[in-house]
């Protein structure tokens, strides 16, 4: 993996390419993306929950599962934008962490 990554790389390149994992099997890529998606969703929903009033938190407990997104959006949260932004932040963090590890442990690049 090239440890020098430009801002353009972050925007244009595939996540697996950035991490040097483009040869992973489709099954492993799917499993990794699924876990990453869970992390992104949990982070966004925790941020939303922490910003809701006590009243809205209580009301959320009564909302049907298929109406939660609508309820949150009615409270002024742009869920798709929040998920996109968090996914980008997570991508940057993962790439930076791996690049740092590769600098500190040269054997990882062999």
N, C-alpha and C positions, 0 to 999 in steps of 0.2 A: 504494500500500500504506500502510495506517495503521501508523506506526512505534511506536504505543503498543499493546502487546500484554499482556493480563492473563494471570495463571496460568490462569484459566478458559478463555481463548481457546486456550491451548496444549493443554488437555485436550479441548475441545469442537469446535474448528474443524479442518477438513480442512487438511492440509499445504499444498496448492496455494492454498487460500483465504488462509492465513496469509502466504504469499509473494506474493500478488497474481497468481498464475499459473493461476487457475481456468479461463481461456479457452484453455489449451494443448490441443492435439489429444490424443485418447486415446493415440495412438501415442507422442507426445512424453512424456506423463505416464508411460506404461509404461516407456519407455526411461530416464527419470529415476529412477523407483522401482527399476528393476532395478539401476542403478548404485549407488544409495543402499543397496540391500539387500546388494550385494556388499561395500560398505564396512562396514556394520554386522556382517555375518558375519565378515569378516576381523578386525575389532577384537575381537569376542568370542572367536574361536578363538585369536587371539594371546594374549589375556589368560589363557585356559584353559591353553594350552601353557606359558606362562611359570610357571604355578602347579603344573604336574605335576612329579613327581619324575623324576629321570633314568631310573629303572627304568620308570616309566609312559610316558615319552616313547619309550623303546625299544620297549615293548610296543605302543604305538600304531602303530608302523610295520608291525606284523604283523596288525593288525585289518583285516578286510574293510571296504570303503567303506560298505556298508549297515549295519555294526555300530558305526561310529564314535560316533554319538550315544549309543547304549546304553553303550558303554565309558566315555565321558566322564561320563554320568549315574551310572554305578556308582562313579565316583571322587568323587561328591558334588556335582557341578555341576548346577545347575538351568538347563539350556540354554534352554528357552523363556522363563524369567524373565530370564535374562541378555540374550537377544536383544531382549525387550520393553524392558527398561531402557535398553539401548544405543540402540535405535531412538528412544526418547523423548529421550534425551540428545542424539542426533544432530539430531533435529527442532528442539530448543531452540537448539542451536548454529547450525544453518542459518538459522533465523529471526532470531536475534540478529545474526549476521554480515550478513545482508541489511539488517536495520534500521539497523545501524551504517553500512553503505555508503550507504544512502539518505540518512542524515543528513549524511554527509560529501560526498556527490555529489548535490546536489539535482536535477540533470538526469535522474537515474534515475527520478524520480517524474513527470516531464513526459510 
